[in-house]
């Protein structure tokens, strides 16, 4: 299998945003009198905007419409990014390295507004040929929709692409699209055993993400 493009997840891969998402949504649910459940964060990872706003509204008892939930949570996230974008160590260098070898895409569960803010403020936008949010496809991760969409816009077969992911649902999505998956799991959000088994490579940080690793099979 010859790799013809590489697709990055954003949250948890390029930026350390999952703790920010968790804190913002957890605080929001508490303020609105809802109940945060033990498996809530795990379930939220990979959901599209429409999916998680519906989940907070209906399942966690927030009591606002999904549209209101989405608007208010995204506004709080944007305020965080206006102060500082939490880039992960080695993110810029890894993207630059891979961009010298392949066209790159982003397949993110963040809404379009936050993708554009993060990539614009960090200067990473210049390295990506296409960026897609799960809110722009029918289903969020673990469905493969966003990865298939990115591959299509890159004019590549999804089965000829590699994906860089951190979460269990992200790995499931990329693998379901037929991509070779490189996992960069965050220690605070360990991978489920079934998702871990889908990864061709598992690395501890982006310093290990090299063209040779991406090109190498299992």
C-alpha positions as CSV (number, residue, x, y, z in Angstrom):
1,X,0.0,0.0,0.0
2,X,1.5,3.3,-1.1
3,X,0.4,6.3,0.9
4,X,-0.8,9.2,-1.3
5,X,-2.1,11.7,1.4
6,X,-2.2,12.1,5.2
7,X,-5.2,13.3,7.2
8,X,-4.9,14.7,10.7
9,X,-7.4,14.9,13.4
10,X,-7.1,18.3,15.2
11,X,-8.3,18.0,18.8
12,X,-5.9,15.9,20.8
13,X,-3.5,15.5,17.9
14,X,-2.4,19.0,17.0
15,X,-3.8,20.9,20.0
16,X,-4.4,19.8,23.6
17,X,-8.0,20.8,23.4
18,X,-9.8,17.8,24.9
19,X,-9.3,19.0,28.5
20,X,-10.6,22.4,27.4
21,X,-13.7,20.9,25.7
22,X,-14.3,18.7,28.8
23,X,-14.0,21.7,31.2
24,X,-16.1,24.0,29.1
25,X,-18.9,21.5,28.5
26,X,-18.8,20.1,32.1
27,X,-19.1,23.6,33.5
28,X,-21.9,24.5,31.1
29,X,-23.9,21.4,32.0
30,X,-23.5,22.2,35.7
31,X,-24.6,25.8,35.2
32,X,-27.7,24.7,33.4
33,X,-28.7,22.2,36.1
34,X,-27.8,19.1,34.1
35,X,-25.9,16.0,35.1
36,X,-22.5,15.0,33.8
37,X,-22.3,11.2,33.7
38,X,-19.2,9.0,34.3
39,X,-18.9,8.0,30.6
40,X,-19.9,11.4,29.2
41,X,-16.4,12.6,28.1
42,X,-15.7,9.3,26.4
43,X,-19.0,9.4,24.6
44,X,-18.5,13.0,23.4
45,X,-15.1,12.4,21.8
46,X,-15.7,12.3,18.1
47,X,-19.3,13.5,18.1
48,X,-20.2,16.1,15.6
49,X,-21.6,19.5,16.8
50,X,-25.2,18.4,16.1
51,X,-24.7,15.1,17.9
52,X,-23.0,16.5,21.1
53,X,-25.4,19.5,21.4
54,X,-28.4,17.1,21.2
55,X,-26.7,14.8,23.7
56,X,-26.2,17.7,26.2
57,X,-29.7,19.1,25.6
58,X,-31.6,15.8,25.9
59,X,-29.5,13.2,27.7
60,X,-27.7,15.4,30.2
61,X,-30.8,17.6,31.0
62,X,-29.3,21.0,30.0
63,X,-32.8,22.3,29.1
64,X,-31.7,24.4,26.2
65,X,-32.3,23.7,22.5
66,X,-29.4,21.9,20.8
67,X,-28.8,25.0,18.6
68,X,-28.5,27.2,21.8
69,X,-26.2,24.6,23.4
70,X,-24.0,24.6,20.4
71,X,-23.8,28.3,20.1
72,X,-23.1,28.9,23.7
73,X,-20.4,26.2,24.1
74,X,-18.6,27.1,20.9
75,X,-18.6,30.8,22.0
76,X,-16.8,29.7,25.2
77,X,-14.3,27.6,23.3
78,X,-13.6,30.4,20.9
79,X,-12.9,32.7,23.9
80,X,-10.3,30.2,25.1
81,X,-8.6,30.1,21.7
82,X,-8.6,33.8,21.5
83,X,-6.4,33.8,24.6
84,X,-4.2,30.9,23.6
85,X,-4.3,28.0,21.2
86,X,-2.9,25.0,23.1
87,X,-0.6,23.5,20.5
88,X,0.8,20.2,21.3
89,X,4.6,19.7,21.4
90,X,6.0,19.0,17.9
91,X,2.7,19.7,16.1
92,X,4.0,22.4,13.7
93,X,7.2,20.5,12.9
94,X,5.3,17.2,12.3
95,X,2.9,18.9,9.9
96,X,5.8,20.6,8.1
97,X,7.7,17.4,7.7
98,X,4.8,15.5,6.3
99,X,3.7,18.3,4.0
100,X,7.0,18.0,2.1
101,X,6.0,14.4,1.2
102,X,2.2,14.4,0.8
103,X,-0.9,16.6,0.5
104,X,-2.5,17.0,3.9
105,X,-6.0,17.3,5.2
106,X,-7.8,17.8,8.5
107,X,-10.8,15.7,9.6
108,X,-12.0,17.2,12.8
109,X,-15.0,16.9,15.1
110,X,-14.6,20.6,16.0
111,X,-17.1,23.0,14.3
112,X,-15.9,24.9,11.2
113,X,-15.5,28.2,13.1
114,X,-13.0,26.6,15.6
115,X,-11.0,24.7,12.9
116,X,-10.5,28.0,11.1
117,X,-9.6,29.9,14.3
118,X,-7.0,27.3,15.4
119,X,-5.4,26.7,12.1
120,X,-5.4,30.4,11.2
121,X,-4.0,31.6,14.5
122,X,-1.2,29.0,14.5
123,X,-0.3,29.4,10.8
124,X,-0.9,25.7,10.2
125,X,-3.6,26.5,7.7
126,X,-1.0,27.0,4.9
127,X,0.1,23.3,5.1
128,X,-3.4,21.8,4.6
129,X,-5.1,21.4,1.2
130,X,-8.5,20.7,2.7
131,X,-10.1,20.8,6.1
132,X,-13.4,19.2,7.1
133,X,-15.7,19.3,10.1
134,X,-17.9,16.4,11.1
135,X,-20.7,19.0,11.1
136,X,-20.3,19.2,7.3
137,X,-21.0,15.4,6.8
138,X,-23.9,13.2,7.8
139,X,-22.4,11.4,10.7
140,X,-19.6,12.1,13.3
141,X,-16.9,9.7,14.3
142,X,-16.8,6.7,14.7
143,X,-18.6,6.8,11.3
144,X,-16.0,7.2,8.5
145,X,-17.9,10.0,6.7
146,X,-15.5,12.9,7.5
147,X,-12.4,10.9,6.4
148,X,-14.1,9.8,3.2
149,X,-15.0,13.4,2.5
150,X,-11.4,14.6,3.0
151,X,-10.0,11.9,0.8
152,X,-12.5,12.8,-1.9
153,X,-11.6,16.5,-1.9
154,X,-7.9,15.5,-2.0
155,X,-8.9,13.3,-5.0
156,X,-7.3,10.3,-3.4
157,X,-8.7,6.9,-2.5
158,X,-9.3,6.8,1.2
159,X,-7.7,3.3,1.2
160,X,-4.5,5.0,0.0
161,X,-4.4,7.6,2.8
162,X,-2.9,7.5,6.3
163,X,-4.7,9.1,9.3
164,X,-3.3,10.5,12.5
165,X,-5.7,10.1,15.5
166,X,-5.8,10.2,19.3
167,X,-9.2,8.9,20.3
168,X,-10.9,5.5,20.1
169,X,-13.8,6.9,18.0
170,X,-11.3,8.7,15.8
171,X,-9.3,5.5,15.1
172,X,-12.6,3.6,14.4
173,X,-13.6,6.3,11.9
174,X,-10.3,6.4,10.0
175,X,-10.1,2.6,9.9
176,X,-13.7,2.3,8.7
177,X,-12.7,4.6,5.8
178,X,-10.0,2.1,5.0
179,X,-7.1,4.3,6.0
180,X,-3.8,3.3,7.6
181,X,-4.1,4.6,11.2
182,X,-1.3,6.1,13.3
183,X,-2.4,6.5,16.9
184,X,-1.0,9.3,19.2
185,X,-3.2,8.6,22.3
186,X,-3.4,11.1,25.1
187,X,-2.5,9.5,28.5
188,X,-5.6,11.0,30.1
189,X,-7.9,9.4,27.5
190,X,-6.6,5.9,27.0
191,X,-7.7,3.9,24.0
192,X,-10.2,1.1,24.2
193,X,-8.6,-2.2,23.4
194,X,-10.6,-2.8,20.2
195,X,-9.6,0.7,18.9
196,X,-6.0,0.2,19.8
197,X,-5.9,-3.0,17.8
198,X,-6.9,-1.0,14.7
199,X,-3.7,1.2,14.7
200,X,-0.8,0.3,12.4
201,X,1.5,2.3,14.6
202,X,1.1,3.7,18.1
203,X,3.5,6.6,19.0
204,X,4.0,8.6,22.2
205,X,4.3,12.0,20.6
206,X,4.5,13.9,17.3
207,X,8.3,13.9,17.3
208,X,7.9,10.3,16.3
209,X,5.7,11.1,13.4
210,X,8.1,10.9,10.4
211,X,7.6,10.3,6.7
212,X,9.3,6.9,7.1
213,X,6.9,5.8,9.8
214,X,3.9,6.9,7.8
215,X,5.1,5.1,4.7
216,X,5.9,1.9,6.7
217,X,3.3,-0.8,6.9
218,X,2.6,-2.9,10.1
